[in-house]
Amino acid sequence: MKLPDNIISKYDYVCNCSVNKKNVENNYKKKFDFDLEIAEKLRKIDTTFIFLSSRKVYKPKQNIYENNEIQPIDKDSKNKVISENLLKKKLKSKILILRISNVIGLKKNKNYRQIHKTFFDNYLDIVKKNKKIKFYDQFKDFITIDQLSKIFFFILKKKLHGVYNVSLGQKIYIKEILDWLNDKNKNKKNFIYIDKKKSVFNKHSFSLNNSKLSKKINYKPKKIELKKFCLRLSRIIHLS
């Protein structure tokens, strides 16, 4: 990855949004870590690196704080943890780690190469193929792309460093968000809700505690914002 020193030194923050597919699907290797490569260039200049981590680094449960147990659930999240630790050692205090929950939003470029599939990506695939799906009494934590953009603005304004959860900070049941996204879907019957005991089906449910970040930036994303955003998406997806 070519990143000229004379360019990055002009900025207070650098955020890498690219990822090497080999470091997503395989065991960690330094040579495939774009973030570490960038961090090496930042080590001797006064620029802070923003690392986009994942909520999957945690053991799934409700109300997860930044200092809760780290228990990555797949190869990608295991590699995220390794990258986090290496970046901390290399950059010391010049690092901002954002552990982000499920992001909801349409992608403007439909032809880009996709490596990760989000909850919303899977939803779009199901809708496009008109597939039936059964879902249970599980909950997740979400954030809209608009809310995430606003949080980024406040983060840069406040010049934050450290580790923060980025999320709605509430548990949203799958039934609930599907009701919003399916508001204008004529094939709602394809989404079949199975009411079962939470103790059985909530083992992969999670919600992040975002109070640390909210206090720093004086902004807390709201559930009503998520609902309105999903209802707007429903009109775009199912009526256009």
Buried (B, 14 or more C-beta within 10 A) or exposed (E): EEBEEEEBBEEEBBBBEEBBEBBBEEEBEEEBBBBBBBBEBBEEEEBBBBBBBBBBBBEBBBBBEBEBEBBBBEBBBBBBBBBBEBBBEBBEEBBBBBBBBBBBBEEEEEEEEEEEEBBBEEBBEBBEEEEEEEBBBBBBBBBBBBBBEBBBEBBBEEEBBEBBBBBBBBBBBBBBBBBBBBBBBEEBEBBEBEEEEEEEBBEEBBBBBBBBBBEBBEBBBEEEBBBBBBBBBBEEBBEE
